[in-house]
Amino acid sequence: MRIKSISGNLSVEGNSKKSREIQESRVFNVLFVSVFSAMLGLGIVVPLLPFYAESLGATGIWIGAIFSGFSLSRAVFMPMIGSLSDSRGRRLFILSGLLIHTVLSLLYISASSVYALTAVRVIHGVASAMVIPIAMAYIADLSPKGGEGKHMGTFTISMFLGMGFGPLLGGVIKDTHGMEAVFISMAIFSAIAFIICLVFLPEARGKYVRASLREALKSKIMRAVLFFRAMNAFAYGTFMVFLPVVGLKLANLRPTEVGILISLSIFTSAFLQRQFGKLADVKRKSLLIVLGSVVIAISLFLVPFLTSFPGLLIATFLIGIGGGISLPSAMAMVTIAGREIGQGSAMGAFNTAMSIGMITAPMLSGGIMDLFGELYIFPFSGLMILLSIPLFWLMISDCKI
């Protein structure tokens, strides 16, 4: 059976429509489970990495650098890898990335200094560039016209569930078995994803197109949605990296409680992805993005005033709602643009924009923490999101999408 892509959609030559639908469903399910497992591994370590870095002597700036290094290497390599996957196929990149993920997870244990930990994170970012954006491009190949929001929103649930269960599970593992067990768990989940894809994922090619990031930016829709994604990631970067630090100062939170807070936010977004994806298919997507961004900004402003675990639950719940409203619309817009420039190129650019936000957030917020204190981190991030909203609207308002 030979699989190929026609007009950006996966098809199976020589078979009936029913066979094609079965094949597409199989690919969707394999990638859904694999991405969930890979993201579960990553999510286990994210809320605990600031504590681990501090144990190695990291300051606020160094904590930011450790997280930014991961995002920087992703940003550099994602456009290149995404473009290559459009012409050379998706499977090889996904398998290679998952295998490197597995090996690198164990190298965290041997990192004995801030410098070594930063180096591991940088290389880990390269591996990440081979997995999530390419899996998203593969799924976008299957998206039906007019149903992009529902289709991509449904798949995005796998990422949110993985990242949601990860912090919760990581906190429990850390409290019961120590930090080394956390990294071993990350390796196990990455290995599971690798084996699933190795055995069950077929090859497929997207549109034979090699668009660069510069070419992707020629699209007005892409420019607007990439700006949104960078600012949205700025908010989430601040939230994910510094909530453990601020939560400790405000409410003396334990690692398990930090895991619960982050998991609540992500689970909330996961629960809303499909429903707001369906809404994005019939309503103006740009309006949903604006609405979600406003909710996120408000939640960030609230954090310093909610000085207890139940209070911080409210803020994290609102952040999850904001992401659930806005991200399915953004994914749908990128999928539509990807039919012209190649889904690998489009998803690579989209995830590069996310990495830019994740790079700048820890560095800027770490600087705010060192200069003014922990309580100023979240209001600063909220202000940045509020200022970005009218700029996004000016960029997208005449596109009528």
C-alpha positions in Angstrom: 0.0 0.0 0.0 1.5 3.3 -1.0 0.5 6.5 0.8 0.7 9.9 -0.8 -0.7 13.4 -0.4 -3.0 15.0 -2.9 -3.8 18.7 -2.5 -2.6 18.5 1.1 -4.8 15.6 2.1 -3.7 12.0 2.8 -5.0 9.4 0.3 -4.5 5.7 -0.3 -4.0 4.7 -3.9 -6.1 1.8 -5.2 -8.5 1.6 -2.3 -12.0 2.7 -1.6 -13.1 5.7 0.3 -13.8 3.5 3.3 -10.3 2.2 3.2 -8.9 5.7 3.0 -11.0 6.8 6.0 -9.7 3.8 8.0 -6.1 4.6 7.1 -6.6 8.2 8.0 -8.2 7.3 11.3 -5.3 5.0 12.1 -2.7 7.7 11.4 -4.7 10.1 13.6 -4.9 7.7 16.5 -1.3 6.6 16.3 -0.1 10.3 16.4 -2.6 11.2 19.1 -1.3 8.5 21.4 2.3 9.1 20.5 2.1 12.9 21.0 0.3 12.3 24.3 3.0 10.0 25.6 5.8 12.4 24.4 4.2 15.4 26.0 3.5 13.5 29.2 7.2 12.9 29.4 8.1 16.6 28.9 5.3 17.7 31.2 6.6 15.6 34.1 9.8 17.7 34.3 8.7 21.2 33.4 7.4 22.5 36.8 10.3 20.8 38.7 13.1 22.1 36.5 13.3 25.5 38.3 13.8 23.7 41.6 16.4 21.4 40.0 18.2 24.4 38.4 18.2 26.3 41.8 19.8 23.2 43.4 22.6 23.6 40.9 23.1 27.3 41.8 20.9 29.0 39.1 19.7 32.5 39.7 16.5 33.9 38.1 18.3 34.8 34.9 19.9 31.4 34.7 16.5 29.7 35.2 15.3 31.8 32.3 18.3 30.8 30.2 17.7 27.1 30.8 14.2 27.3 29.6 15.0 29.7 26.8 17.8 27.5 25.5 15.3 24.8 24.8 13.0 27.2 22.9 15.9 28.9 21.1 17.1 25.7 19.5 13.5 24.8 18.6 13.1 28.2 16.9 16.2 27.8 14.9 15.6 24.3 13.6 11.8 24.1 13.2 11.4 26.0 10.0 14.1 24.0 8.4 12.8 20.6 9.6 9.2 21.6 8.8 10.1 22.5 5.2 12.2 19.3 4.7 9.2 17.2 5.9 7.1 18.7 3.2 9.3 17.1 0.5 10.9 14.2 2.3 8.1 12.8 4.4 7.1 13.1 8.1 7.9 9.7 9.6 11.7 9.8 9.6 11.8 13.2 11.5 9.2 12.0 14.1 11.1 8.8 14.8 14.5 10.5 15.0 13.2 13.2 17.4 11.5 10.7 19.7 14.7 8.5 19.9 16.8 11.6 20.8 14.2 12.6 23.3 14.6 9.2 25.0 18.4 9.4 25.2 18.5 13.0 26.4 16.0 12.4 29.2 18.6 10.3 30.9 21.4 12.9 30.4 19.5 15.3 32.7 20.6 13.0 35.6 24.3 13.5 34.8 24.1 17.3 34.5 26.2 18.5 37.4 26.2 22.3 36.8 24.0 25.0 35.4 26.1 25.0 32.2 25.6 21.3 31.6 21.9 21.5 32.3 21.5 24.4 29.8 23.5 22.4 27.2 21.1 19.4 27.6 18.1 21.6 27.3 19.4 23.2 24.0 20.0 19.8 22.4 16.6 18.7 23.7 15.0 21.6 21.9 16.4 20.3 18.6 14.8 16.9 19.2 11.5 18.6 20.0 11.6 20.4 16.7 11.5 17.0 15.0 8.4 15.8 16.8 5.5 18.0 17.6 5.5 20.4 14.6 5.9 17.5 12.2 3.1 15.5 13.9 0.9 18.6 13.6 1.8 19.0 9.9 0.9 15.3 9.4 -2.5 15.8 11.0 -3.1 19.0 9.1 -2.6 17.0 5.9 -5.8 15.2 6.9 -7.9 18.2 7.8 -11.1 18.7 5.8 -11.8 22.0 4.3 -14.2 24.0 6.5 -13.5 21.6 9.4 -10.0 22.7 10.3 -10.9 24.0 13.7 -12.6 20.9 14.9 -10.0 18.5 13.4 -6.9 20.3 14.7 -8.6 21.2 18.0 -9.3 17.5 18.6 -5.7 16.5 17.9 -4.4 19.3 20.1 -6.2 17.6 23.0 -3.3 15.0 23.0 -0.7 17.7 23.7 -2.8 19.3 26.4 -3.6 16.1 28.1 0.1 15.0 28.1 1.3 18.3 29.4 -1.6 18.3 31.9 -1.0 14.9 33.4 2.8 15.4 33.3 3.1 18.1 36.0 0.7 16.3 38.3 2.5 13.0 37.9 5.9 14.7 38.1 5.1 16.3 41.4 4.0 12.9 42.9 7.1 11.1 41.5 9.4 13.9 42.9 7.8 13.7 46.3 7.9 9.9 46.6 11.0 8.9 44.6 13.2 11.9 44.0 14.3 13.9 41.0 16.2 11.1 39.3 13.0 9.1 39.0 11.4 12.1 37.3 14.0 12.0 34.5 13.8 8.2 34.1 10.0 8.5 33.8 10.5 11.1 31.0 12.7 8.7 29.2 10.2 5.9 29.5 7.3 7.9 28.1 9.4 9.1 25.1 10.5 5.5 24.4 6.8 4.4 24.4 6.0 7.1 21.8 9.0 6.0 19.7 7.9 2.3 19.7 4.3 3.2 18.8 5.4 5.3 15.8 8.0 2.8 14.7 5.5 0.0 14.5 2.3 1.6 13.5 3.0 5.0 11.7 3.0 4.8 7.9 4.9 7.3 5.7 3.2 10.2 4.0 4.3 13.2 2.1 2.8 16.7 2.2 2.6 19.1 -0.7 5.9 19.1 -2.5 6.8 22.6 -1.5 9.8 24.1 0.3 8.6 27.4 1.7 11.0 29.3 4.0 10.0 31.2 7.1 10.4 34.4 5.0 7.9 33.1 2.4 5.5 32.1 5.1 5.6 35.6 6.4 4.3 36.9 3.1 0.9 35.7 4.1 -1.0 38.3 6.0 -2.9 35.6 7.9 0.3 33.9 8.9 1.9 37.2 10.1 -1.0 37.9 12.4 -1.4 34.4 13.8 2.4 34.1 14.3 2.4 37.4 16.3 -0.5 36.0 18.4 1.3 32.7 19.0 4.5 34.5 20.1 2.6 36.6 22.6 0.4 33.7 23.8 3.6 31.7 24.4 5.1 34.6 26.3 2.2 34.4 28.7 2.4 30.6 29.1 6.2 30.8 29.3 5.9 33.1 32.3 3.2 30.9 33.8 5.0 27.6 33.4 8.4 28.7 34.5 7.7 31.1 37.4 4.5 29.7 38.9 6.6 27.3 41.0 8.8 30.1 42.3 6.0 32.6 42.9 3.7 29.9 44.4 6.4 29.0 46.9 6.7 32.7 47.9 3.0 33.4 48.0 1.5 30.2 49.5 4.4 28.0 50.4 3.3 25.4 47.8 4.7 21.9 47.6 5.8 20.4 44.3 2.6 18.3 44.1 0.4 21.5 44.6 2.3 23.2 41.8 1.7 20.2 39.6 -2.0 20.4 40.4 -2.2 24.1 39.5 -0.4 23.7 36.1 -2.4 20.6 35.3 -5.7 22.3 36.0 -4.9 25.0 33.5 -3.9 22.6 30.8 -6.8 20.2 31.4 -9.2 23.2 31.2 -7.7 24.1 27.8 -7.8 20.4 26.7 -11.5 20.2 27.6 -12.4 23.3 25.5 -10.3 22.5 22.4 -12.8 20.5 20.4 -15.8 22.7 21.2 -14.1 26.0 20.4 -12.6 24.3 17.4 -16.1 23.6 16.1 -17.0 27.2 16.9 -14.0 28.5 15.0 -15.3 26.7 11.9 -18.5 28.8 11.9 -17.5 32.0 13.6 -14.8 34.6 13.0 -11.6 33.1 14.3 -9.8 36.4 15.0 -12.6 37.4 17.4 -12.1 34.2 19.4 -8.4 34.8 19.5 -8.9 38.3 20.9 -11.4 37.0 23.5 -9.1 34.3 24.7 -6.2 36.7 25.0 -8.2 39.1 27.1 -9.0 36.2 29.5 -5.4 35.2 29.8 -4.2 38.8 30.5 -6.8 39.2 33.3 -5.7 35.9 34.9 -2.1 37.0 34.9 -2.9 40.3 36.7 -4.8 38.4 39.4 -1.9 36.1 40.4 -0.2 38.4 43.0 -3.5 39.0 44.7 -4.4 35.4 45.1 -2.1 34.4 48.0 -3.4 30.9 48.7 -3.7 27.6 46.9 -7.5 27.9 46.3 -6.9 31.5 45.0 -4.2 30.4 42.6 -6.6 27.7 41.4 -8.9 30.5 40.1 -6.1 32.2 38.2 -4.8 28.9 36.6 -8.4 28.0 35.6 -8.8 31.3 33.8 -5.6 30.9 32.0 -6.8 27.5 30.8 -10.1 29.0 29.6 -8.2 31.7 27.6 -6.1 29.0 25.8 -9.1 26.9 25.1 -10.9 29.8 23.4 -8.0 31.1 21.3 -5.7 28.3 20.3 -8.2 26.2 18.1 -8.8 29.3 16.0 -5.1 29.9 15.6 -4.5 26.3 14.6 -7.3 26.4 12.0 -5.9 29.6 10.5 -2.4 28.0 10.2 -3.9 24.9 8.6 -5.7 27.0 6.0 -2.5 28.9 5.1 -0.6 25.6 5.1 -2.5 24.3 2.1 -0.6 27.0 0.0 2.8 27.0 1.6 3.0 23.4 2.8 1.8 22.2 6.2 5.3 21.4 7.4 6.4 24.9 6.6 3.3 26.4 8.2 3.5 24.4 11.4 7.2 24.9 11.6 6.7 28.7 11.5 3.8 28.5 14.0 5.9 26.6 16.5 8.8 28.9 15.9 6.6 31.8 16.9 5.8 29.8 20.0 9.4 29.3 20.7 10.2 33.0 20.4 7.6 33.7 23.1 9.0 31.0 25.3 12.5 32.4 24.8 11.7 35.9 25.7 9.3 35.2 28.6 11.8 33.4 30.9 14.5 35.9 30.2 12.5 39.1 30.6 10.5 37.7 33.5 13.6 36.4 35.2 15.1 39.9 34.8 11.9 41.4 36.4 12.2 39.0 39.3 15.9 39.8 39.9 15.3 43.6 39.7 11.9 44.1 41.4 10.8 40.8 43.0 8.6 37.8 42.3 5.3 39.7 42.6 5.9 41.8 39.6 6.4 38.9 37.2 2.8 38.1 36.3 1.4 41.7 36.1 4.3 42.5 33.7 3.3 39.5 31.5 -0.4 40.5 31.6 0.5 44.0 30.5 2.4 42.6 27.5 -0.6 40.5 26.5 -3.0 43.5 26.7 -0.7 45.6 24.6 -0.5 42.9 22.0 -4.3 42.6 21.4 -4.9 45.8 19.5 -1.8 45.2 17.4 -3.0 41.7 16.5 -6.4 43.1 15.5 -4.9 45.8 13.3 -2.9 43.0 11.5 -5.9 40.7 10.9 -9.0 42.9 10.8 -9.3 43.3 7.1 -8.8 39.6 6.4 -12.3 38.7 7.5 -11.3 35.4 9.0 
